[in-house]
Amino acid sequence: MPLESLFFEIGGVIVVAAACALAARVLRQPLMVAYMAAGVIVGSSVLALAKSSDVFEVLSQIGIAFLLFTIGLGMNWRRVREVGAVSIASGLGQIFFTSMVGFALCQWLGLDALTSIFVSVAFSFSSTIIIVKLLSDKDDTDTLYGRISVGFLLVQDLVAMFILLALGSLRPGVAVGDIVVGTFFKGAAVVVILVLLSTFIVPRLVRFAAVQQELLLLFALGWCFAVAGLLVYFGFGVEMGALAAGLSLSGTRYQRELQARVRPLRDFFLVLFFVVLGTRLPLGEVAGLVVPIVVLSVFVLVGNPFIMLLVMRALGYHPKTSFLVGTTVAQVSEFSFIMLAAGLAVGYVHPSALVLATSVGLITIAGSTYLVKYNEELYERFRPLLRWLEKDKHFHEKRTENHAGPRAILFGYDRTGRVVLPELRRLFGICLVVDYDPETIDLLMGQEVSAVYGDAGDAAFLEDLRTERAKIVVSTIPDALVSLELLAYLRSREYVGISLVTVRTPEEAESCYEAGADYVLVPHRLGAQKFLELLHENRTGRRQWKKTRMVDCVCPTTVA
């Protein structure tokens, strides 16, 4: 193909994507939906601009690689360990139960047995790429539900990789046991090689490349593609390789610089990824599959979150956390298309399954964009319907008998809470911690800290705690809805103590002040103010800055 023709194709796609994005901005719609709409417009069913499908597929794969590379760079291993067990349990549990229900549904729709198996398993996987992008846009990646979601999505990706490896090994006369053993040994070999490289070679290479920023960036990109290529050679996907490459560099002191430099490349190529998703929809073949598309789309958008909600509750998590995690599984993964294509290649899947998967994929990706964006507001709307999932009244009373009348109550132990707690205990003595992460409660109870499991936004729970009797109530949960509900409860009880809450924006802070808060913490604003004070105090004295640094480093992070 002439270079000029390819240039105009890519340029035309970008122009249409930009126009759709501007329209979405005017209509206050998510940009991701605009990019997929642009894909439908430039696809073969409408304008047919994106004729070089292979080129656009490669560009979209580069976007996926950059996204997962930056995820790996920013991954905090301590936080991964904190949610490791629940990620494995919820990821595997959701695959199993969704596959069972999905298979029955496919059989009811008239699909043959083998196609039903492939479609139900394929639809049990959710998209790491979509969810990480949405969580990043909301700044929820480091929240409890965000960490759990990313964790179980990575578990699902690993399972999907092994399934794809097994499908790629299917040959006449090859036993299933041999396929499983071969896949396991491939995975083990990859892990050993990466650990050795990351321990003995990568740190030295990074230090050498860091003398020049351009060289450091080029090395990081080269490392990303090298590791991705290695894993592709072993039968894994580009996605897992890019993630592993980022993880291997996440322990270096240069990971933040690398994240900042790769991010613009990632954002550009990701636009093309979502456009390519839109081009895959063949509008002419959809008419004969309307009923299966609608039924399976509803199942993925509603059934998947409900299954995950039940799985999370069975693991002991609060209904709110369970609901928020559930909203992150309401879409079809990119692995679903690859899995069905692999099944089609070996003759196990009917060709219509790919059209079905593409249609359901676009509908559910667009729908889940809204679910994740507005998941906290949706929880408040559906909360009355979820009362049956909460602990019963007797359980609240049993807990609060042991914690009657705390002088201070701290809602939320994560992040700011763990720093604040020691000072609250020093100033007020008895301090009760409230959190809806059961692992956090177990940790605090093991350290002989008074802690209960519950929701700061639940008026009945607040009443059980006798919250209004505390001299100070502190919430470090950066959720305006939770803060406003807590303040509304305190106002209804004519609370005379000190109330401190946390939100994300100055506008939310104003609402909380109007609701009666004594002080509202806006973390990034407070951090900027503290820095200005330090700048004024220390000015140009280098020795004084070093003293300040030493004081800040000795920051209480435990309650011991």
N, C-alpha and C positions, 0 to 999 in steps of 0.2 A: 504494500500500500504506500503511495506517495506520502512523504512527510508532511506536505502542506495539507493534504486531506485529513491526516491524523490530527494535525494541529487544530484545524477548524472543528473537528469532532469534539476534542477535549475542551476547546474554547466554548463551543456551543453548549455542552453539558454544564460547564461552570456558570455560564450566563443564565441558563434556565434555573439552575440551583440557587443562584444569587437572587433571582427574581422571586422564586417561591419563598426563599428565606425572608425577603423584605415583606412579602405579603403576609407571612406567618407572624412577623414582628408586629405589623399593623393590627392583625386579628388576635394578637396575644396567644398564639399557639406555639407548641414546642417546635424547635427548629428541626428536630429529627424527623417529625412527620412531614415537614416541608421538603426535606431532602428525598424522602421516599416518594412523595408526590412528583417531584422533579424526575425521578427515575421512571415512573409510569409515563410521564409526558415525553421523555426523550427515547423511550423504548420502542420496540417494533410495532406496538399496537397503536401508537399515536404519531409522533413526529419521525421516529426511526433515525434519530441522530447518532445514537451510540451503536454504530455498526461494527466497530472493532471490539467485539465482546472480550476477546482474549486479553487485549491491552488493558481494558477497564477492570477485568478480574484481577490481573497482576497488581494494578495500582491499589485496588481495594484490599488485597492481601497485605500490601505494604502498610496500609493504615492499621489493619488488625495487629500486625507485628509491632508497630510503634506503640499502639495503645497498651498491649500486654507487656511490652518492654518497660514502659513508664510505670505500670502497676507494680511490676517486680522491683523496680528501683525504689519505689516508695513504701514497700511492704515492711511493716514492723514485725519482726519475728516474735517478740514477746507477746504481742496482741494476737498473732496467729496461733500461738500455743494456747492462749486463754480460751479460744473458741474452737480449738481443734477437734475435741470430742463431739461437741454438738454439731459441728460442720459435717463430720463424717456420718453421724447418726441421721441428721436431717436430710443430707444429700442422698444417701442410699435409701432411706425410708421413703422419700418423695418419689424416687425412680420406681421403686417396687409398687407402691400403692397406685400411682398414676398409671403405670403400665397395665396393672390388673383392670382398673376401671376403664381405661382407654381401649383395651382389647375387647371387653364386653360391648362397649359402645360401637366400635368398628364392626363387630359381628352383627349387631342390631341394624347397622346401616347397610348391610349386605356385602361388605368386603370379604374376600376370601381369607382363609385362615393365615397363610403366610404373610399376605399384605397387611392383615390386621396386626400381626405380631410386630412387623417392622414399623408400621405407623404408630402404634401405641408406645413402643419403646422410644422411637424418635421424638415423639411429642412429650415425653417425660423429661427431656432435657431443656433447660432454660439458657438464655444467651448471656454469657459473662460479659461480652462486649457491650451489649445494650445496657445492662444493669450497671456496670461500672461507670459508663458514661453518664447515666441518669443520676447515680449516687454522687458522682463528682460534681455535676451541675448543681445539686442541692447541698453540697458540702456535708453529705451524710456518710461518706466512706468510712469515717472513723467512729461512728456511733455504734452502739451495741448491735442493732439490727443490721447495720451496714457491714460490720465485720463478719457477722454470722452469714449474711447473704453472699459476700465475696468468698468466704470459706467454703460453703457448700457448693457454690457454683464451680469452684476450682476442683472440688471432689468429683462433681458430675462431669467436668471436662476430662478428667483423668479416666473415668469409667468409659466415656465416649471414645477416647483415644484407644483404649484396649479393645473395645467393640470393633472399631474401624480396623485395628490391626488384625483381629480375628477374621473379619470379613475379607480383608485383603489376602489372608492365607488360605481361604477356602479353595480347595482343589479337589477334583474327583479322586477318591481313594485315600484322602488324608483324614486321619482320625481327629475327632474334636479334642481329645485329651492332648494330642501332640500340638495342636494349635494353641491351647491354653498355656502349656508349658513353655512353648517357644515365645509367646507374647510376654510371659512373666520374666524370662531371662533377658529379653531385649530391654525391658524396663529397668531391671536391676543393673544391667551393664551401663545404661545411660546415666543412672544416678551415681554410680561409682566414678565414672569418667568425669562428670561435672563436679563432684565433690573434690576430687584430686586437683583438677584445673583451678577451681576457685580457691583452694587452700594454698597451693604452692606456686602457681604461675600468674594468675590474674592480678593479685596485689602488686607484684613487681612491675608488671606491664602498665598498670594504671598509674603508678608513681612516676614511671619514666615518661608516659604520655602527657602527664599533667603539667609539664613545663610550658606547654603551649595550649591555649584553650581550643584552637582549631584542631590540633592533633588529638586532644582528649576526646572531642566530639566524634572525630573520624574513627578513632579506636573503638569507642562505644558502639557506633553503628556497625562497624566491621565485626565486632564481637557478637552483636545481636544477630546478624545474618549468618555468622559462622556457626553459632550454637543452634540456630533454627535449622540450618542445613544439616547439621549433625543429627538432629532428632528426626528430620524428614528421612534421612538415610536409614535410620533404625525403624522407620515405619510410623513415627509419631507425626503430629501436625506442626505447621509453622507456628500456630498459637502457643502450644506448650513450649516450643523451643525459645520463642521470644520471651515468654514469662520466665523461663529458667535463666536466660541470659541476664535479664534485669535483676533477678534474685541474687545471682552471683556477684553483681556489682553493688548491691544495696548496702553491704557492710562497709564500703569504702567511704572516705571523708568527702568524696566528690559527687556523691549521688544526687544532691540537690542541684548542683550546677548542671549535671547531665539531664535531669528532669526538665529544668527550665529551657535548655537548648533543644531538646527533642520535641517539646510540647507543640510548637508551631507546625513542625512537620507532621506530627500525629494528627492535629486538627484538620489540616488540609486533606490528607489522604483518607481520613475517616469520612469526610463529606462524600468522597467518591464511593466508599463502601456502602453507605446508605442509598446513594443513587443507584448503584448496581443492584441492590436488593429490589428496588422499584422496577428496574428493567426486566426482571425475571417473571413478571406477571403477564401471562398470555391471555388477554381479555377474551379472545375468541373461544377459548376452551373452557372458560369458567361457567358458562351458561348451564351445561349439563351436570355440574357438580354443586349447584347452589345449596341443596339441602345438607349434604355432608360438610360443606364448608361452613355453613352457619352453625350446625350442631357442634362440630369439633372446635370452632372458634369460641363458642360459649363455654365449652368444656375447659379449654385452656385458660380463658379469661376469668372464669368463675370457679370451675372445679379444681384446677391446680392450686390456686390460693387457699381454697377451703381445705384441701388435703394437707397442705403445708401448715395451715393453722392448727389442725388437729395433731399433726406430728410434733410441732413445737410445744403445744400444750402438754402432750404426753411426756415430753422431755422436761417439763416443769417450768416453762417460761410463761410470763405474764401474757394475757390476751392481747395487750397492745403490741408488745414485741412480736408475738406470733402473727398478728394481723399485718404488721409492717413487713415482716419477712415474707409473708404469703404474697404480698403485692409484687414481689420481685420475681416470681416464677410464672407470671401470667403472659408468657410469650414463648414462641418456638425458637429453638437455637439454630444457629448456622450449621451446627453438626447434624441437625435433623435432615437438611437437604443432602449433605454428604452421605449420610447413612442410607437414605432411601436410594440415592444414585448408585451406591455400592451394591445394594440389594437388587436393583434393577439390572446391574451389569452381570450378576450371576443368575439372573432369571427367577428370582424369588418374589419380586414386587411387580405389580401391574403398572404400566406406564402412567396411568392417570394419577397415581399416588404423588408424583412429583408436582403436578399442577395443583393438586389438593394441598400439598405441603406449602407450596409457594403462596397460595392464596391465604391459607390460615396463618402463615408466617407474617405476611404484611399486615393483616387485620390485627393480630395479637400484639405485634411489635408497636403498632400505632396505639392500640388500646392500653397496653401496659405503660406506655409513656405517660399517659394521663393518670393511671393508677399510682405510679411511683411519685409523680410530681405532687399529687394531692392526697397521698396516703394518710397523712395525719388528720386532715379534714374529713376524709372518708371514715376513718376510725371513729371520730366523734359522732358522725351521723349514724353509723351502724352499731354503736356501743350498746344501746338498749337491747339489741338482738343478740349480743354476745354475753349477756349477764350470766347465762347458764354455764359459761366456760370459766367463770371466776370462782375463787374459793368461797365456800359458804360462810355465813355470818358467824357460825360457831367457831370457825377457824380464826377469824379476826379477833374474836373475843378471847380466845385461848392465848393468842400471841400478846395481846395488849395487857392481859392481866400481869404478865411478867415485866412489862415495860410501862407501867402506869406513871404518868407525870414526869416525863423527861424534861430537864431544864432547857435543852436545846435539841432541835430536830434538824437533821441534814438529809435532804432529798437528793439522791444522786451521788454515788461515790466515785464514779469514773472521772478522769481528768482533774478538774478543779477540786472536786470533793475530797480526793485523797490528800491533797495539800492542805485544805481547810480544816479537816477533821482534828488533827492534833491540837490546833489552837483553840478550837471550840471546846474540846475536852479540858484544856488547861484553864480556860476562862469560866466555863459553866459546870464543869464536873461531869454530870451524867449527860451523855449525848446519844441520841438514838439515830441510827442511819437507816434510811428507807431506800431500797433499790429494787428493781424488778429483774435483776440478773441473779438467778439462784446460785451461780458459782461465786459471785461476789458476796452473797449472804453467808455461804459456807466459809469463805475465806475470813470474813470479819468475825464470825462466831468462833472460828478456830483461834483467833487472836484475842478472844474474850472482849469483843466490842459488841455492844448492844445493837442488833440489826434485825430488821424485819423485811419481809418481801411484800411489796405493794406498789400502788400507783398513786403518785402525788395528785393526780387529777380526779380521783374518785372521792366524792364527798362522803359516801358511807364509810369508806376506809379511813378518811381523815377524822371522822367522828369517833370511830373505834379507837384511834390513836390518842384521842383527847388532845388534838393538835393545839387547840386554843389555850391550853394550860402552859405551854412552853414559853420561856422568856424570849427565845429567839427562834425563828423559823428560817432556814436557809435552803434555797433550791438552786443547785448548780446544773439543772437540766435545761439546756438552751432551747426550750420549746415554749413559744408564747401562749399557746392554748393551755398547756399544763400550768404555766405561771398564773394566767388569768383565772383559771378554775380554783387554784389554791388561794389566791387573793380574795376571790368571791366568797369562798367558804369562811376565811378569816374575818372578812367584813360582816358576814351574816352572824358570826358569833361575837361581834363587837370586840375583836382582839385588841389588846393594849400593849402587846409585846413588840419586838422588832421583826420586820419581815423583809428578807432580802431574796430576790429572785434573779434569774438569768434569762436573757433573750439574745437574739442574733443581730437585730438592727435597732438603730435609734428610734425608728417609728414604733416598733413594738415596745420599746422602753417607755415611750410617752403613754401608751395605752395602759401599761402596768402602773405607772405613777398615778394615772387617773383612777385606777382600781384600788389604790391605797398602799402601794408598796413604799417602804421607807427608802430603799435603795435598789436600783436595777443594774445588774452587771451586764455590760456589753463587752465581751472579752477583747475583741480587737481594738475597741475604742479605749478601754482601760489600759491595754498594753501600750498603745501609742502615747497615752498621757503619762504613764510611768516612765517611758523612754525620754519624754521631754523633760521630766523632773530630773532624771539622771544626767541628761545633757546639761541642764542648767547648773546642777550641783558640781559636776566633775569638770565641765568645760574642756580645757585642753590638757589637763593633767593626766599623763599616761599612767603614772603610778597609782593615782586615785581610781582610774578605771579598772586596774587590775585588782585593787582591793574590793571594789564593788562586785567584780566578777566572782571572786572567791566567796563572798557572802551569798550571792545568788545561787552558786553551785551547791551550797549546803542548804538545800531546800527540802523540807520534810515531805517525804513521799510514802512513808509508812505510818502506821498508827502504833508502832511499838513504843 
